Amino acid sequence: MFCVGASSNTAARTSVSSLKKTKQNSRVKSGSRRNVVQTFAKKTPDGPRVCIAGVTGAVGQEFLRVLKQRDFPYSEMKMLASSRSAGKEVEFDGETYTTEELTETSFDNMDIALFSAGGSISKKFGPIAVEKGCYVVDNSSAFRMTEGVPLVIPEVNPEAMAGMKIGSGKGGIIANPNCSTIIALMATTAIQRKVGIERMVVSTYQAASGAGAQAMAELEQQTRELVNDGEVKTKEIFPWGYAFNLFSHNAPMMDNGYNEEEMKMVKETKKIWNTDDISICATCIRVPVMRAHAESINLTLKNDLSEEEARKIISEFPGVSLIDDRANNRFPMPSDASDQDDCFVGRIRRDISQKGNKGLELFVCGDQIRKGAAQNAVQVAELLL
């Protein structure tokens, strides 16, 4: 049985509690049209009917945790998975559900479908759900660059979903961006709005969770093997050792020398910010960390911005917390971000290789499963209410 309850990363949560601001749970915002408003409720007769496609996977399980923690309103909940996982029991909000096989009839009378079952499943079943009047929030890359499909980070571009509401008599697809894109734009959107960004160079340090639950298990197993036996024996997910090692991201390589993960960051950033007037390049690396990504970001700005002003506007952005303590050499770490709602930004400093105040460096950590996937998707679903 899968049980949705307390996180296994309590220590990580405790280690940064003193660093949180009151906006850590940035779920209730008001004023600006760009801010996010959450409807607080639980199981209620007039709530939306929700289904989870891919519920037994790492992100599927996180969907359930986030729905519960954010008190997402629902009247009916349906758990969907492959035929291989059908029949497994899933506990959610005090009730036990039996996982059903995902079929073309799964979306009958459903209002919202949260998808994290892979691109091929999304391409097959997403349009079917829409035809039945269901809104699909898709965590795969299947529809991200499809014209007419909003690609949304709720703190950044909720206006892309204008007019999309349950009860409207129609369905639609909203794409969840790539996890690395989400984390990068949480750290940089305030700067883009304030002074504009001309060029962005990103280096990512990506956790095992981005490759799924099996990769996380393999990292743990390989670590045991190296510590106990002195060699890696298990290589089922990656063809090389992962524990105590790092390597270029495992996404397929493109003809231009970049891999798909890197090009996702380039293309998705332009779509989310609704601009082609920015140059972007990325280098994505897989590191032996369990579930939180880190990114080093170098910016060339269109207008001057001091370190002090950059620190101020980043700290005021919803869903971001600062860890930027130069005196104690204390900056964001994956352990800070694991199982947290916020992305953590630090190492904010002028790029001394660029003239004036038009170059900026920063470092960000964010939970890949949470804000990089499940939490962002649930926030998108909140905008449909």
N, C-alpha and C positions, 0 to 999 in steps of 0.2 A: 504493500500500500504506500502511495505517496502521501505525505502529510505536510500540509502548509502550516508552519508555526514559526518559532523563533529561529533567527539566522544562526548558522554555525560560526559566524565571524563576530561574536560579541566582543572579543578583545579588541578588534580593530575599531569597532564603534566606540568603545570606551576610551581608547587612546586619543581620540580627537574631540571628545565631547567638549572639552574646555575651549576648543578653537572655534566652535560653532557660534554663529550669530543667531539672533532670533528668527532670521529668515531661512534657517537651515531647511525647514519643511516649507519650501517655497511653493505651497500648494494653493494659498489664498492670496491673490493679488488684485488690486483695483486701481482705477485711475486711467492709465494708458490703455489704448486699444490693443497694444501688443502684450499686455500682461494676461496672466492665466487665472481664471476663476474656477475653482473646484466646487461641485455640488456635493455636500456631505450627506450621505445616507447609507443604508445597508440594504438588506433584502426587503423589498417593498412591492406591494401589488402593482403599482404604476411605474416601476422601474423598467429599463430596457431588458430585452432577452438577449443574453450574451453567450457566445460559444468560443471555445479555445481550440484552435487547430494546432496540433503538436504539443499537447499538454504535458506529455511525459518527458520532454526534453528539458535542457537546462533553462532556456528562456521561457518555455511553457510553464515550468514550475515557478519561475520568478513572476510571470504574469499573475499567478494566483496570489503570491505574497503581496505584490504591489496593490492589486485590487482590494485585498483585505485591509492592508495598512492605510490605504487612502479612502476606505469606506465607500468604494464605488457602488452606486445604487444599481440594483438588478432585481428583476422579478423571477428570472429563470436562468439557470446556468447549465451549459452542456459541455462535456469534456470529449474532445475528438482526437484521434490519433490513427496511426496506420493499423492495418489488419494485424500486424505482429504485436502491437501493444493493446489492441482492443480487449476489453474484459478486465484490465487492471483497475484496481480501486484507487480513487483519488479523494482525499479528505480536504474539504474547503468550507470554511465558515461554519464549522460544527456539523456539517453533513457529509455523508459518504456517497460519492458518485462512481458509477461504473463507466469506464471509458468506452466510447462507441467508435466503431470504424468510420472514418471520414468517407462519405459518399455524396452523390449529387443531391440527395434528399436531406442532408444534414442541416441545411440552412433554411428549411421551411419554417416560417414564423419566427425567424431570428432577426434581431435589430442590429447587433454588432458582432463581428467575428474578428478575433485577434489571431493572426496567423504567424506562426513561427515553425513551419514544417518543411522549409526548403523552397527554392525558386520554382522547381518543376511542379510541386504541389500547388503553389500559389497561382501559377499560370493556368493550371487546369481548373482549380476550384474557385479562385477569386471571382472571375466573371460570372460563374454560376450563382455564387452568393449574391452578387450585385443584381442579377436578373430577378432574384426573389425579393428584392427590396432591402437587402442587408448592406450595411456599411462594413467594409473590410479595412482593417488596419494591418498592413502587411510588413513584416520584419525582414523579408528577403529583398534581394536586389531586382526582383522580377519586373517591377513597375516604376522604379525610382526615376528613370529618365524618360518615361512614357509621357508624351505630350498630353496635357489635360489632367494628369494625376498629380495632386499636390504632394510635395516632398516636405515634410513639416517637422520642425523643432518648435514646440509650443511657445517657448520663451523668445524665439527668434522671428518666426514668420507665421503666426496663427491666422493672419489675414488671407493666406493662401487657401484656407478652408471656408471662406465666406460662403454662406448659403447652405452649407452641408450640416443638416440636423436630422436626427431621427424623428420619425413622425411626419416627414415631408412627403412621404409616398414614393420615394425613390431611394436607391442605394448608390454606392460609389466606393472607390478605392482611394485610400490615403496611404502613401508609402512612408515607412520609417527609414530615415537615412542610415547610412553605414555608421557603425559605432565610433570609428575614428573621426568621421566628419562631425558627428554630434559633439564630441568632446572638444574638438578644435574650435568649433563655432560658439560653443558656450563661453570659451575663454576670449574670443576675439570680436564678437559681434558688437559689443559696446564701443570698441575702438573703431570698427568700420563705420558705425553710425556717427561717431563724434568727428573724426578727421578723414575717414576714407583710407583704405588699404590698397596700395599699388601692387605689392608683391608679397607673397607668403610662402615661406619655405618651412616644411614640417618634417620632423623625424619622429617616428612613432616607436614605442616600445610596448608591444601588444601581448596581452596575457593569454593563457591557455584557453580561457573561457570563450574567446572569440572563435575557436575551432570546435566548440561544443563540449558536452559532458564527457565524452569518451577521451578527448584530448586532455581534459583536466585529470581524469583518472589515470591516464598514461603518464602524465608528468609526476603524479604522486607515486606511481609504481616504479618508474625509472629512478626516482630519488631514493626509494628504499633499496633498489638494486645496487646503485652506486655506493651508497653508504655501507650496506651490509656485505656486498659481494665484490665491489670494486669495478663492476662493469655493467653496462646497460644491456639487458637481454630482451626487453619488450619493445618492439618497434612496429606497432600495428597502425598507428595514425600517421606518423611521420617516418620517412625512411632513414632518419638519423637520430642520434640522441638528443633529447630535449632538456633533460635535467642537467643543471650546471653548464648550460650551453645557450647560445642564441644563434639565430639564422634569419636570412632574408625571408620575408613573409611568404607563406606557402601558396598564395594565390597564383594562378597561371600567369606566365610572362607574356607581354605584348611585344609586337614588332619594334616598338620604339624604345625597348629596354626597360620600361616600367612594368610593374605587375598590375593586375586588375585592382587590387586594393588601393594602390597609389593613384590610379586613374579615377577610381570612385571618388576619392577626396577632391580631386581637381574638378570633375564634372558636377558633383553634387553641391559643392560650395557655390559655384556660379548659379546653379538653379535656385538654391535656397535664398541666396542674397539677391537674386534677380538681376545679375550683372555679368557682362563679359569683360568688364573693364578692370580686371585683376589678373595677375600672373601667379600661378600656383605650381609648386612641385613638391613631391613627397617621397620619402624613403621609409618604408614600413618594415619593421623588424619584429620577429616573434621572440619573446624573452620568457624565461622560466618563472613567471609570476602567475598566480592562480586565476584572478578574476578582474583586476583593475588595470586599465591601459594608462600609459604615460606618454606625453608628447612634448617635444622641444619645438618651439615655434619662433621663427625669425620673421619680422615684419619690416617692410619698407612702406612708410606712410605718405599719404598725399599732402598732408599738412603737419606742422609741428605739433608735438605732444610731449610734455615733460613726463618723467617717471612718476612724479607725484600725482599728476592729473590722471595718468593711465591707471595707477593703483586705485585712485578714488572711483573712477567710472567702472572699472572691473568689479570692485567690491560691491557696488550698488546694483549690479546686474542680477536679476532673479536666478536662483539656482547655482550661484557661484559663491564660494568662500575663499578667503585669502589665507595662505600660510606662507608668509614672506618675512621671516625673521633673520635678517643678515647677522645680527649680533651673535646669535646662537647657531648660525648655519643650519637653520631649520626651515625646510621647504617641503612641498608636497611629495608624498610617497604613495605607492599603490596601497599600502596598508591603511593609510588615512582614508582613501576613497572607497575601499571595499565595503559593500553593503550600505553605502551612503547615497542619499538623494543628490547631494550637491557635487559639482566638479570643483576641484581645489587648484588654485592658481598661485604661483610664486615665481621667484627668480626674475621679477620684473625689473628690467634694467635697460639703459640706453645701449644700442649697438654701437660700440666705439669704432667699428669699421665704416660706419656711414656718417656723413657730415650732418652737423646740427642735431635737431631733435626729430628727425624723420626715420630713425631706425630704432626698433624696439625688440627685445628678447623676452621670452617668458616660458614657463614650464607649467604643464597642467596634468592632473591625474583625475580620472573618472572611472566609475565602476562600469565595465563593459556590459555586463548582464543587466544592470539596473538602468542608469540613465542612457547608456549606449544601446539599449534594446527595450526591455520590458517596461520600465518606468516611462520612457518617452512615448511608447505606444499607448499606455493607459492614459497619459496626459492628453494625447490626441483624441482618445475615445471620450474624455471629459468634455472636449470642445464640441462633440456631437450632441451633447445633452441639451 
